[in-house]
Amino acid sequence: MKRSKLLILILLALFSLIFIVLPQRIETKGSNEVSNEVSNEVSGILSISVLDTDKSDCIIITLDSFCMIIDTGYSRKQKCVEEYMTKNGISNINYMVLTHLDADHIGNAVYILSHYNVKNIIQPDYEKNSTANNNYQKYIAEHKIEPRYLTDDLTVKVGELEICILMPMKTEYELDNDYSIIVSVSYGIHKYLFCGDAQEVRMGELLQYDLGEYTLIKTPHHGQYKPNTEKVLDIIKPRYCIVTRESADLTAKKTIKMYEKLGTRMYWTGYGNVEVKSDGKNLWILQ
Ligand SMILES: [Zn+2]
C-alpha cells in the first residue's frame, strides 16, 4: 500500500474514533464551572445508587472520595439512607443537591446535615410552607448554613467526571415540581440524567439544551407521563430508566409504553436499591 494511502486510512480511523469514543458534552446555560478540590487525576469506578425509599428520591453518586447526594428521600426511610452510607463508608458529602422542597425529596436533609460533613448545599430559590421544609429551614438557620441558590447552571468537574447542575430557568412556576433542578452526569462514554419531579414546563426547558444521547435516565416525577418527557426521550434514547416508586403496577401505563417503544430497560426502586457502576466504558446495573 502506498504511504499516502496508509496515512489517509490512519487519519480516518482516528477521526471516527474521536466521534465514537468521546461523550457528547451538554452545554450549560451559565458560565459557572468549578473543579472540585478532589484530585483532578481521579479515575476509577463511578457508582450511582438510587435508593429504595418508596415514592421518593435519594440518589448517591460517588467516585473515589467524591460524593454527591441528589435528594434525601422520605424521613421515614432514614434507616435505608443510613445503612447505605455506613456500608459504603461515606462520611463526607461534597454536594447535597435538593432538587425541590417537597417532603419526598428533603425528608432526610436535617438527618444528613447533622450526621455527615456536607460541604455545599444547592437548591432552588422559592418558599414552601410544610413540616419537612420548616424543619429544614429551622435547622439551617440555627446552624448558620447557607445553601447556594444558583441563578446559572453549574458544572462540577472531578477528573473525567463532569456533573452539570441545571437550574430552573424561571423565577416563578405554577407547580412546585417545576422548580426541580435537573442533573446531567457524564463519565467516559456514558451519560446519566436525573430529572427530579420536573413536569411539563420544566421538561420543556430541558429541550432547549443540546442533549445528545444518554445511557440512563431517572425518570421525572416518579414515572408520571408528560408529553415533553416523551420529546426529551426521543432525543436522549436512554438504554436504562429508573423509576423511583414502589412498583411497575403503580406507574403510568403511558410511561411504560413510552419506554417500551424505545427498547429502554426499566428498573423500579420498590424492588430494592438500584446500583449502577461504570469504569467509563463498561457498565453494570445491580438490583
Ligand atoms: Zn417526588
Boltz pocket constraint, residues with backbone or C-beta under 6 A from the ligand:
constraints:
  - pocket:
      binder: B
      contacts: [[A, 55], [A, 56], [A, 57], [A, 102], [A, 104], [A, 105], [A, 197], [A, 221], [A, 222]]
      max_distance: 6.0
